[in-house]
Amino acid sequence: MTGTAESFAYKIAKDYKQRYNLDAMVACLDQHDMKYLDTVPGISVFVVASYGEGEPTDNAASFFSLLDKYYSTDNASFSRLRYCIFGLGNSSYPVFNGASKTLDTRLNQLGAHRLGERGQGDASSSIEDDFVQWLDHVLWLQLEKALSLTIDSGHNKDDAGTAILTTYTVTEIEKTTTDYEYRAEQGSRCDNATYDSSNPYLAPVQIRNLLDNDDPGERHCMHVEIDLSGCNLSYQTGDHIAVFPINTEEMIQRTARRFGIDEKLDTVIHITSTAEDAVKKSPIPSPTTYQAALRHHLNICKIPSRQDLKLITAFAPSVASKSRLADLSGDLIRYKTTVADAHLTLIDVLDLTCKKGETFSDVPFAVLVDIYAKLQPRFYSISSSNSENPSSASATCVTLQYQPINSSKRIVYGVNTSFLWNVYEHSQHIKPTLPMHYALPMDNKLPIYIRTANSFKMPQDMSIPIIMVGPGTGVAPFRGFVRERAFLKQSNNVHIGTTILFFGCRNHQDYLYKDEWPSLFKTLGNNSKLITAFSRETASKVYVQHQIKVHGQDVWDLLSTQKAHLYVCGDANKMARDVYRCIVNVAIERGNMNKADAIRYVADLKKQNRYQEDVWA
């Protein structure tokens, strides 16, 4: 599960308890034993997220593989399994909700019975509303019908009729020097551990600035070099690296003051699940402290959902603030324009609706754990070659800062890239240029792990040509591809096929790794080349798709006669769609196809894994 999928799953369990006074067990897919799936009593509810080209997330991949293996065995059947399913995806991506569709299909093939429609949440619009609609119009109706349930209207309500159930219990512990060690940072220091999302590795990092840009209002691009020599982590060129961020000290203090815990941030707390049979005991390492929870583990910068606002409204300190919060959560249009489009945090909303001195000190911290959920890692395409340097992996990232819709005076800063930039400035003894501060790691170690990219890989036969399209930081994986090909040719005399890279940026000042490319492509030979597009250096803007059109005959020859593989990395909303249309047009113009045949041709490239995308919205 992703963080959102996990929070949705726990919401189902909590609402199930609230509605029917019955318990439900929440478990990650990688905690399921396949042989018992068909014997699960009641109804199984799958909440499944997708990433990449419709692939399952890391902690669901093994379940999908086991399900495929089980399907191939004789007499495999889930005929007694009844299930509901909700998928999380993003319609900006090439494949929308692919993982939930795949799971639904496979379960159906195995004889399982789906109850109600498969839900589809779209992160590009309002995934929270999609989920709530599915709950109200599909899930509860199907469960009540199949299990003969009736709503327990009097269960777990306070005097105002507000549910007080929480997923976790938070207990304050009297701090002593010998009784407890609390967990603060993410990450393990054990040399022989298995490193993943629940146990990242604390890796030494070195960060350098890739752009000569001193203007604090401009973007900054970083090369992050991550030392893997002290652990058993390995990667393949094309994989992703996950980096865990921390929250700013300003947001920690604002949150603590608003919820009345600013005087006890160092208090040790223990967090456990309220469900007796819960597989997952705590969303964050425990024991910990309020401060460590806010700094390292809770997503306090998230945009609160309407459900979050409804939950917090019950604890409003005044009639006026309760009324304003209720108006925001109850009116979808007002919520969208005031909160979602403006990218407000929960603290921003409370500042907007409450008086300066008002606090929400009656809010149990367990409620905040539910609302904020876990601070998730950020994923970056690895920009190094494992053949050239297996003990070190690099990431290429640009600082994120933008003005939300209808908010000309407000700037939103990326949680992780701002943190990394601050780490860089601190390491270089540069005065901070961003308006936030962090409790920086003293030893320049950050919690990380490797996520395998199953399909975004070069062909094993290096003589096969490749065409890469990567504007901006989308060039990151292709730096790894090009370095790997150059290394294998130079060190092992491997025959390397034609290697073409289309790279785009605004101008020469944004030209990433410009000092590396000449020697790399010289090593690869005359049949390989780098083709650039600088969008702001000519009267009319030139993008990578324009250069693909200019070099359309070369692209067509490589695809049609030399069976080249095409890779696209970068923005899913516009660039990837434009490149797709451009390749279709190349097939029309250079391959003499009609539009329908060209679309089928490109679809066949994707089926053959010869057209692959690593994109983000």
N, C-alpha and C positions, 0 to 999 in steps of 0.2 A: 504493500500500500504506500501511496504518497502521503504527505502530511494531511492534505485535504481529504483523501479517501479514508484515512484513518479517523479523522475527526467526524466524518459522515457516518462511519461504521459505529463509532461510540455514541453518536447522537441517536442512531436507530435503537441501540440497546437501552439508552437512557429513556427515550420516549416510550419504548415498549414497556419498561418498568412503570413509567408514569401512567400510561393509558390502561394497562391491564394488570398491574401489580404482579408481573411475572419477570423472571430473570432471563437474560440472553447472554451467551458467551461470545466475546469478540476475540478473534484470533487471526493472525496474519496467515496468508496462504502458504507460506513456507513452513508453517507449524502444523499443517494438516497431514495426516497419514491417509494415503490414497485408499487403502483397503477398508477404511472405516467410513468413507464418504457416503457410501450407499446405505449405511445403517444409522445415519444421523436422524434422531427423532425430530419431529416437527418440520420446520421449513428452514432451508439454508438460504441466507441472503448474501449475495456476492456484491461487493463494492470494489470495482476494478478500474484502475487508472491506466492510461497509455502514455508512452513517450516515444520520441523518434517517429518511425514510420509504422505506428500502430503496435509497437512492441510492448510486452508486459514490463512492469517495473522490476527492479533487481530482486525484491523479496517476493515476487510472484513468478519469476522466470522458472525456478525449479519445479513449481507446481504445474505450470504449463507443459514443461518437458515430460514430467511423470504422467500427466494426463494423455499426452500423445503416445507415450510408450504403452500405457495401459490400453489405449484404443487399439493398438496393433496386436494385442494378445487375443487368443481364442476365447470366445464366450465372455468377453468383457461386457459388463452391463451395469448401468446405474438406474435400473428401472424403478427402484423404490425412492429415488431421490426427487424431492420436490424443491424448487428453488425460485427465487426472485433475483433480479440482477440490475444493478445501476452502474453505468460506465461514466468515467470522467475523461474528457478529451478537450481538444481545441480545434474548432472548425477551420482555423487558419492553416493548420498543418495538412500535409498531403493526404494522410489517412486519418479520418476522424473516428475516434473511439474504437480503434482496431482491436485492442486487447479484449474489451467486453464482447465484441461481436465474435471474435475467435473462440472465446470461452463458451459463449452461448451456443454456438454452432457445434462445438465438440461435445458439450453435455447433451445436446439434443441427439447427436449421432449415437451416443452411448445409452440412449433410452430414457434419460432424465426428463422430468416434466416441468417446464417453466410455467409459473403462475403470473398472469398479467403481462403487460408490455415491458420490454426492456427499456429502462430509463437511460437517457443520454444527456449528460451535463456538458455544457459548452463554456469553457473558461474564457472564450473571447467575448462573451456577453455577460450572462448572469448565472453562473453555475449553481450558486446557492438557491436561487429561485427555481431553477430546473429541478433541483433535488427536493425542495419542499413540495413542489407540485407533484412530483412522483410519489412522495410519501403519502400525501393526502388523497390522491386520486388512483393510486395503484396499490402500494404496499399494504397500507392498513386495511383496505377493503379485501385484499386477497388473503391476508392473515386471518381476519375475522371470519371470512367464509370458510377457509380450509380448516381452521382450528376451533371453530365455533366460539370465538372470543367475544366478550362484551367489555365495554369500557368501564373501568373502576373509577367513577367520577370523584370519589372522596379520598383517593389515596395520595399521600404525600403532598398536601397543599398547605400553604400558610393561611393566615387570616384573610389575606387579600386574594386568595385563590390562585396564587402563583406557585408553580412547581419549584421545589427546593432541592431536587435531586442533583447530585453531582457525580461525575464519573470517578473522581478520586477523593480521598480523604487526606487532608494536610494537618499534620500534628507538629506543634512546636516542641522541641526537645531542649532540656536544660543543658547548656554547653559545658563540657568539662574537658580537661586536657587529655584524659585517658579513655573516656567511654566511646567517643565517636571520632571518626575521620569523615569529613564530608567531601562530596565530589563537587568540584567547581567547574573546571574546564572540561570540554569534551576530550576524549582521546585516551589511548592506552600507551604505556611505555614498555610493555612486555615484548621482548624480542621475538618470541615464537607464537604470538597471538594470531588469530584470524581477524583481519581488519575489514570492517564493513560499516554500514550506516549506524549500527548500534554500538560499534566499538572502533572508532576511527584511530588512525595512527598519528601521533604527534611528530610531524616531520619538520626538520630544519628547512627554512626557505630563504632564498635571496631574491630580491625584487629590483629590477632596473626599469628606468623610464625609457620608453621606446621613441618618444617624440620630444623634440626640442621646443617646449611650450611652457612659458612661465605665467601665462594668463590664467588666473584662478577660475575665470568664467568659461574656459575652454575645456574640452575633454582631455583626459590624460590616459595614455595607453601603457600598460605594464607587461613586462615579461617576468613571469613568476617561475623561478627554478626551484624544484622540490626534490630534496635529497632522500632517496629511498634506500640508501646503502645500509641503514641500520635496522632494516626490517625484511620480512619475507615477501613484500609486495612486488608484483611484477605486472607489466602492462604490455599490450600490443599497440602498435602504431594505429591510431584511429579511435582508441578508447577515450573515455572521459575521466577527468579527475574531479572529485567532490571536495569542496572546501567549505568548512563550517565557519560562518561569520560570528561576530558578537555585536551586541547592541551598543549604541552610544551612551556615554555617561549622562548626557542631557536627558535622553528618553528614560533611562533608568530612574533618575531623580524625579522627573515629572510624574512617572507612573507611581513611584513609591509615595510621593506627597499626596497625590489625588486619592489613593486608596489607604492612606493613613498608616503606612508601614515604614516611613522614612526614618523613624527613630529606632527601628529594630532590623535593619537590613542584614546585620551579622547574626541574627538569630538562626539557629540550626532547625531545619524542618525535615520531616519525613513524609513522603508522598506514597500512598498505596491505593490500589484500586478498591472501589467499594463493592465490587462483585466478588463473591467468595471463590468462584471457580475461574476467575480471570486468568488468561494465559499471560497477559502482560501486566505486571504488577505496578509499574510506574512509567509515566511518559518521559521522565528525565532521571538521571542518576540520583540516587537517594541513599542516605541523608545528604542534604545540601543546605544552602542558606537562601533567604529571600533574595539577597543581592546576586548570588551566583545563578539562581533561577532566572532572574530578570536579565542578567547580562549574557548568559551563554545558552539558555535553553528555551525560553518562551518567545514567541513571535510577536513582540509588543509593537512592532511597526506595521503590522498587517492592517488592511482595511476591514473594519468590522462589518459583519453581515447584518441584515435586518434582524435575524434571530438573536445575534449577539446583543443588539441594542434593546430588543424586547426583554432579554434576560437581565440586563443591567438596570433597566428602568425601574424594576421592582425595588431597587435599593437607593433610588434617588433621594437626596437629603431634603428636598423641598417640593411643594406642590408645583411650583413653576418649572423647575428642572424636569420633574416627572412628565409634565405636560409637553414640554418641548421635545424630550426624548421619544415620547409616545407618538408625537406627530411625525418625527423622522422615520421611525420604524414602521409606522402604519401606512404611510403614503409612499408607494413605490417610486413615483416620479420625483417626489421631493428628496427621497433617500438617494436616488441616482444622481441628481444634479448637485445636491449639497454634500454628500459623503463619497459615493463611489467615483464619480467623475472628478471630484476634487482630490481624490486619493488621501482622504483624512484618516488618521489613526484613531483608535478609540479615545485616547487622551485628547486629541484635537477636537473630537466631537463633544467630549465632556467640557472642554474649555469653552466651546461655542454655546453650549446649552445651560451651563451652570455658572453661578457667581464665583469670583476668584477664590474666596475663602472656603467654599463648600468642598467637603470631602465625602468620599464613598467608603468610609471606614467600616461600614457594616457589611461590605461585600466579603464573603469568605474567600480566602486565597484559592480554595478549590474551584470556585466559580471562575476565577481568572485563568487557572490552568485549563479549564474547559474552553473558555473564550479564545485565549491566545494560541493554544496548542503548541506543538513543538517547533522551534526554530529550525528550518530545514537547510541542508547544505545547498550550495550553488554548484552547478556542474559546468565544466569548461572542457572543450575539446583539447586533447593533449597535442601540443605543438612540437613535440620532439619525436625522435625515432628510437625505439627500443633496441634495434640492432646496433645503432651507433652508440647509444648510452643507456644501457639497461638499468643502471643504478640511479638514474635521475629522470624525472619527468617535468615538463614545463607546460605552463598555461599562458595564454595571451588574453588579456582582458582590458576593457576600456571602462573608465569611470562613468557611471550612469547618473545623469542629472537632467531633469526636465521640468517644464511648467505644465501642470495639469490643465484640463479644459476649463476655460472661463476663470482662470486664476493667474493673472499676469504678474502678481507680486510674490507668488509663492513658488519655491523650488523644492522638488522632491529629489532626494539623493539615494542612490542605490545602497542597500544595506551592506553588501559584501565588498563591492568595488571601492566604496569610500573607506571601508576598514583597511583594505589592502593598500590603498594609496597612503593612508595614514601610517601604516607599518613602514612603507617605503620612505616617506619623509622623515620619520623618526630614525630609521637606520642611517640616513644620510645627514642627520642633524640639521634638517631643513625646518624652518618655522612652518607649522600647519597652515595650509591654504584653504581648507574646507572648514565650515563653521560648526564643527563637532569634534568631540574628544572621545578617546577610547582608553580603556585599561589595557595597554598593549602588553603582549607576552614579553617577558624579560629576555628569553633565550631565542627569540625569533622562530618559534616552533608553532605550527598551525595544525589543527586536526584535519586529516584528509583520508580518503580511501579511493580506490579505483573502481569505476563502473565499466563493465565490458560492453562495447558496442558490437552487437552480434553481426550486423550486416555491413556497417560502414568501414569496409576494409579493402585494401588493394588486392588485386588478384594474386594468388600465390605464384603464378607464372609471371615473372617480372618483364618478360618480353612482350606482354600484352600492353598496348598503349593505354594511357589514361588521360582524360581531359578533366581539369579541375576548375571550378568556378567559385571564387571566394572573395567577395568584397569586404573591406574593413577587417574586423577580427574574425570574419569567416575564413580568412586565410590560414587560421591556426592549424587545423589538421593537415593542411596541404604543405605547410612548412615541414611537418613530420614526414609526409609522403615523399616530398622532394629530397629531404636530407637522407631518408632511408635508401632511396634509389641511387643517389650519388654515392653514399657510403658503400653499398653493395657492389657497385661498379668499380669503385676505386680500390676497395680492400679485397674483394673476392673475384674481381673480373667477371661479374655476372652480366649477361646480356640484358640491357634495359631497353624496353620499347619506348616509342615516342611519348614524351611527357609534356603536356601543354597546361599552363596555368593562366587563367584569366583572373587578374586582380584589379580591384577598383577601390578608389578612395577619393577624397575631395580634391587634394592637391599634393604636391611633392612633400609638403611638410607632414602629411599624414601617411607617407609611404612606409609601411611596416617592413622591417627587416631588409631595407633597400641595400644595405651593405653586404648582405649574405647572398642574394640571388645571383649576381653575375658569376661568381666562382662555381656555385652549385650547377647552374645551367651549362657552364662551360664544361664541367665534368660530364654532364649527361650527354653532350654532343650536339651537333648541328640540327638534328631532327627534333630537338626539344626546345621549347621557348616559353618565355614569360611575356604575356600580352597585357598591357596596363590600360586602365580607363580612369582619367582624372576628371571628375564631374564639374569642377569649378574653375578649370583653367582654359576653357574655350567659351565662345559666345553661346553656343548651345550645349547643354549638359550631355556628357557622354558617360554611359554606364556599361557594365560588363556585358549586358545583353546586346548593346549596340556593337561591341567588338566581336561578339559571337556571330552576329549577322555579317559583319565585314569579312570574317574568316570562315564563312559558312561552308565553302567548298572543302577546306581542310577538315573541318569538323565532320562533315558528311562522309568524306573518304575514310576517316578514322573509324567512325561508327559503323558504316555499312560494309566496308571491305576488310578492315583490320580488326573488327570486333572489339573496339575500344570500350573502356568503362568510363562512364561520366559521373562526376561527383559534384554536388552543390552544397555549400555550407553558408549559412547566414540567415537573414530575415525571412520568415515564412510568409508574412503578410503581403509583401509586394515583390521583393527581389526574386524569391524562388518561383512565384507564379509567372513573373515576366520571363525568367529563364526557360521555364517549361514551354510557354507560348513560343518563345524564340526557337527552341529545338523543334517544335512541331512545324514552324514555318520553314526551318532549314530542310526538313524532310519533304515539305511541299515544293520548295523552290529548287533544291539541289537534287532531290530524289524523284522529282516529277510525280508526286503523289497528290491525290485529292485530299481534302481536309480530313475526311473520315478515315482514310487509310493511314494518314500521318499520325492521327491520334492513336490508332491501333498499334502502329509501329512503336511509338514512344511507350505505350502501355506494355508492349512485349519486352522492351528494354528493361522496364521496371520489374517485370516478372522474372526476367533472367538475372536480376541483380546487377544489371549493367548501367542502371540509372539510379543512383542512390543520393539521398538527401539527409543532411544533418542540420536541421533548421530550428529556429526558435521564434516565438511571437513577441 
